[in-house]
């Protein structure tokens, strides 16, 4: 026994189950539309991994999967095993590509756990790469940012500069002066003098 219903918009008369299923498909479509566009085709293929053999993916399950995935992507980060990493859309795209290229042996999938592990791995690799780039930039001096309250440059005494030159040249260790910075006139004693024109 089935219960019949009629669509108030178009007048279609059908079993109520068709109208319920249509509502679930509308919800799935709404969730899918909120997923970033560059992930769309990947997500459609990913949903295929949940489909049982010789059956269609149930509308309610599609709604649940798409809603969970939409919410996870919107967070912009992934947390797995107590570690949270940034997960921008590019990380999700790479993870979906990897998963679709090498799907798990046991299908159909039942939840997003496998994908979330792949996303965490890709996010970890991306975070490590970003850290290496920051360290390289710091070593090379580019993009090295001083704290906001630091002066533009540090003032150094002439004695400090000369001592640094001696240290770098390997000639002598810097000598500490107990009375403070040495005046320039004393540092220049013994230095060759320019000949004066008479």
Secondary structure, DSSP 4 states (H G I P E B T S, - for coil): ---EEE-TTT--EEEHHHHHHHHHHHHHHHHHHTS-GGGHHHHHHHHGGGSPTTSPPPHHHHHHHHHHHHHHHHHTEEEETTEEEE--HHHHHHHHHHHHHS--SS-S--SSHHHHHHHHHHHHHHHHHHHHHHHHHHHHTTT----TTS-SS----HHHHHHHHHHHHTS-PPPPPTTSSPPHHHHTTTSPPPPPP-
